[in-house]
Amino acid sequence: MEPKRIKRGWMNLRIDKVIPETHDTKTLYLVDAEEGGCVFDYQPGQYLTFRFDHLEAKPIVRSYTMSSSPCQKTHIEVTVKTVPHGVVSHYLCEKVKEGDILRARGPIGRFGYDPQKNAPRLVMIGAGSGVTPFISMLREYTRNGSLAGGAPQEMILIVSYRSEEDLISWDLLQEVQQHLNVKVVVTLSRQHLAGFRFGRIDGDLLSQVLGGDFSNRTFFLCGPEGMLSALPLFLGEQGVAPTHILTESFF
């Protein structure tokens, strides 16, 4: 086995490309400013911590999950949604351009699938930009046209967006649904639209999607605090052990 590549301390990452995702969300393609490409190994679901010294009087630190996956060797990606009064998100979505340098360190985090600890059926539940760690996992485990080695036997993504104009990584979500053991369910909380469910993610929706079967599954949740408070309680009532409920806050 090759040794894990680690780059210690703060890195200089150059913005190689800026891709609009939605009206308020951008994906930044980043490469190592000195060596090019991605010079560290990481797991799907991990994040980078960025430092900004020039936006306010004191440095600002923010963390963003990588929406790319380790199978993408030429660069890494972070997907950023503008939030109200968000100094950093506004800067990344509205001000940065190709060639700019960002300071970051990582990868960090344990919000990732582990076949030794997690059940073989994975349920990923996200809202808005909370979909990004699951985009990374779907990219990694569905590469080469089939579920990769070490992947869950089944992957279900349940994700909530406000409306059609807020669909992040929609092309990829449509693509991964072609895999036999991958299912994607999208619900819109503020718009009725054919082909989508309507409303926020709650216990009723989970029961419908899973056919009432909560056994032999691990649940990953990423989104606002309200969702992260309510859904684990519901899952516990269905008999899901706390060790099979993992959460990550994005707000």
Secondary structure by P-SEA (a helix, b strand, c coil): cccbbbbccbbbbcccccccccccbbbbbbcccccccccccccccbbbbbbbcccccbbbbbbbccccccccccbbbbbbbbccccaaaaaaaccccccbbbbbbcccccccccccccccbbbbbbccccaaaaaaaaaaaacccccccccccbbbbbbbccccccccaaaaaaaacccccbbbbbbbccccccccccccccaaaaaaaaccccccbbbbbbccaaaaacaaaaaaaaccccccbbbbbcc
